[in-house]
């Protein structure tokens, strides 16, 4: 992790939620993390990722709760490690995911997850009993970030999210499509995320030795990796989003713009969980979803805008992303609007 990595103040305030109304304890954990208390008054402030990781651990120790007070029961210190030790024994990612959700259910009372396979799609659905809208939001995002972070680590690769929906309104942390994928909906009937079910067949590639290092750096791996808004992957994503497909720069051109070698450019993206091709695919997906939802453009025009030379190729790709045709997706979305 590099020092330029940072997280929104939103996540700092969420981490401190369990200590609300206890200024002395808040002051103590902020001091331990090296975060000046005056930073909490400016919503535009970004906090160094290393400092945030220290804060996460400090709050967990202070509360004896690795879920940071977002559940009425919580996870006593050591719970996360206990769950992880069982997961590395799993023979497949699907088995590990089911064990992970069962393990979390042993500790958490208000928020729980379940896995279902619908055709070729794997869906994690979240049930949340918390009444406070703010707590619901941060609890669900924390829960899913932990589960997905564990899955990616166990598989040794990033697992793309094809569809995400949350019951709560869009949070105030400036979330973008790199966080939960391009097909993202808020204020839905229930919270769930969907990905290709074939990932469930992947083997677990981690072992006891790699687990020790993972547990030592878990707040960074699980939270920062999914929260960094100033990383190279987000810069690339935004640059591609703000120009027409036919004007997209090549990987070599982007590396040259930043004064780094192509190899260094690739390594940095990989460290953040992406490849250049995956980022291009994310932008094409986002363009397609936004146009289908928010414009009256024809399917042919949307296909061209998303970088497909033929509408038939767009249909095939979209069916692979969502399991349905672009036309059906549009009519369903408009029917819900």
N, C-alpha and C positions, 0 to 999 in steps of 0.2 A: 504494500500500500504506500502511495506517495503522499507527501504532506499537502500537495495541492488538492487532494480529494477532500470533499466537504459535504455536509448535510444541511438541510434547511433547519431553521430554528424550530419549526413545527415538531420535528422529531425529538429535539431536546426537551421541549415542553411536554411532549407525550411521555418521554422517559421519566420525567419528574412528577407525573400525575399522582402516583401512589404516595408522594410526600407532600401533597397539597395541604396548605394550612399549617405547615411545620417549617417555618423559615430557617431555624437553626440547622435542621437536618439537611435542608436544601443547600444552605450555604456550605455545609461540610462536604457534600458530595461534589458540588461544583468546584470547590477548592481542590479536592482530590483529583478531579479531571483536568484542572487547569483552565476552567472556563470562567472568565470574569462575569460576575453577577449582573453587571450593567448591560451585558450583551442581550439579556433576556427582554429588554424593553424595546428593541428594534426588530420588527418582524422581518426585515430584509436581511438580517444578519445570517451569515453562514458559519458553521462551526467546523473546525478541522476534524476529519474523520477519526484520527487517532484520539483526539480529546473526547469525541462522542463515544468511542468504544470503551474508554476508561470510565466515562459517566455511566454507561450501561452496567458495567460490572460493579461499580460503586453502589448504584441504586439497588441492584440485585442483592448485594451483601447486606445493605442497610435494612432492606425489607425482608430478607431471607425469602425472596420470591424472584425467580428467574423470568417470570412473566410480568414483572414490574407493577403489580397492583391492578392489572387490567381485568382480573378475574377474581371473584369473591373468595375462592380457595387458593388459587395460585400454585406455583411450582417451587417447593423448598429447594434450597441450594443442593446441587448434585442430581436433581431430577433429569436435566437435559443430558448430562453425561450418561446416566443410567439408561435412558432411552437409546442413545446413540450406540452404546456397546452392544445392544441387541440387534441394531439395524445392520451392522457390518457382517453379521452372520447370515443375513438373508441371501437367497440364491438369485433373486431378481429384484428389479426396482419396484415392481408391483407388490411383491411380498413385503418389501421394506416400507413402502408407503402405507400399506394396511397396518403394519406393526407400529409405524410412527403415529398414525391417527389413534390407534388403540392405546398406545403409551401415553399420549397427551390426554386422552380421556380419563386415565387413572388419576390425574392431578387436577385438571381444569373442570370446573362445574358449570360455568356460564357459556363457554364457547367450545364447540366441538365440531369435528369435521367427519364427513363420510365420503367414500369413494364409490362411484358407480361407473360402469362401462356401457355406453350407449352406441352400439355398432362399433365403429372404429374410433370413437371418441372416449377419452377418459375424463370424468367430471368430478371435481372435489367440491362438495356442497358444505356450506358453513351454517350451523345453527348457533344463534347468539341470544342469550336471555337478558343481557344487560339492557336497562331502560334508557340510560343517559345516551343521547345521540352521539356525543363526543367520544364517550368510552366505547360505544359500539364500533365506531369508525376505527379508532386506534387499535382496539382489540382484534378486529378482523384483519386489518392490514398486518399487524404484528404476527398473528397466527399463521396467515398464508405465506408471509415472508419467511418465517421459520421453516414451514413445511417445504416450500419450494427451494429454499436455500439448501436444505438437507438433501432433497432429491438430486439437485444439480451436483452437489459434492459427492454423493454416493455413486452417481453415474460418471463422474469425472468430466462432465460437459454441461453446457447450457441446454435447458429444455424450453423451447419456445412455447409461449402461451397463445393459443389461437382465439380464445374468447374469455372475457372477464366481465362480470357484472356484480355490482354491490348494491345493497339496500340503501346505504346512506348516500347523501349528496356528495358531490365532488369535494374532497378535502382541500385545506388551504395551503398545502405544501407545493403547489405548482407542479403537480404530477404530470408526466407526459407518457406517451405510448411506449416508451422503452421500459416503463415500470411494470405495467400489467398487460402489455401487448396492444396492438392497434385496434382490435375489435372490443372496445371498452364502453360499458354502460353504467351509469349511476342511477340511483333511485329506482332500482328494479324490484321485482317481487321477492327475490331471495339472492343471497350472495353465493356465487360459484365461479370457478375457473375451469377451463376446458383445454385439453391438449391431446395430441395424437396418442391413441392408446398403444401404439407399437412401442413407445418409450417404456411401457411397463415391463416389456420383455428384456430390457437391457440388463446386463449383469451388474452387480455391485462390485466396484473396482477398488474400494478402500479396505484397509486392514487395520490391525491394532496400532501399528507404527504411525500411519497417517492420521489415525483418530486422535492421537495425543497432540499433534500439531494443530489439528482442526479445533479441538476443544480449547486450546490456548488462544486461538485467534477468532473464535466463533462469532463474537459480536461484530467484528469487522466483516467477516465472510458473509454472515447472514443478513446484516442490516446495511452496511455501507455499500456493498456491491449493488444493491438494488435501490439505493437512495442518492447516489452521486449524480448531481445535475451539471457538474462542470467538467466531467471526464471527457476523454477524447471521443468515446462512442456517441455521447450526446451532441458534441460539436459536429461530428460527421453527419449524424441524423438530421440536425437542423439545417446544415448546409445543403444537403440533398433535398430536403423538404422545400427549400426556398428557391429552387430553380427547376426548370422544365426537365423532363426525363432526358431529352435529347442533348441537353447541355450539362449533364452530370459529369463531373471530373473523374478521372481514373484514380485508382489507388496511388499510382506513382505521382500524379499531379498533386494529390492531397498531401502526400508525404513531403513533397518538395515545398509546398506552401508553408509547411510547419518546420522546415529546416531539419528534417530527420530522415534517416534511411527508410527504405521500404520495409526492411526487416524489423526495425524498431517500431514503426507504425503498426505493423501486424501484431507484434508482441504486446503493445499497449492495449490494442483492441481486445486481444485474447485475454489479457489480465482482467479486463472489465466484463468478460463473458460474451464477446461478440467477435464475428469475423466481418470483413468489409462486405462480403456477399450477403450475410444475414441482415446487416443494416440496410442495404439496398432493398432487400425483400421486405423489411419492416416498413420502409417508406412507401413501397408500391402497395402494400396491404392497406396502410393508413389512407392513402389517396383513394383507393377503391372504396373502402368503407365510408369515408366521409362523403364522397360523391354520391353513393347510393342512398345515403341517409338524408343528405342536405341539399341535393340539387335535382333538377329534372333532366340532366344530361342523359342521352341514350346510352345503352350498354356498350355500343360500339365506341362512342366518344369517351366513355369512362375507361374502357380497355386501352385506348390509345393514350389517354392521359396517365395511366398507370404503367405505361411502357410495354404494352403487349402489341405486337404487330398485327395479330389477328384476334378477332372477338372469340373465336373457338378456343384459342389458347388461354384466354382470360377465363372463359367458362370452366375449363378443365382445372386451372389453378385455383379458382374460387371454390369449386366443389371440393378440392383437396383441403383447402383452408377450413371450410365450414361444414362440409357435408351437404350443402344445398347450392342451388343455382343463384347467380346474382339477382335475377328477377324475383325469385321466391324470397330471398333475403330482403330485398327492397319492399315488397308488398307486406311482408310480415312486420318490418320495422315501421312502415307507414300506418299499418293497422294498429300498432301499439301506441302511436303518437297522438 
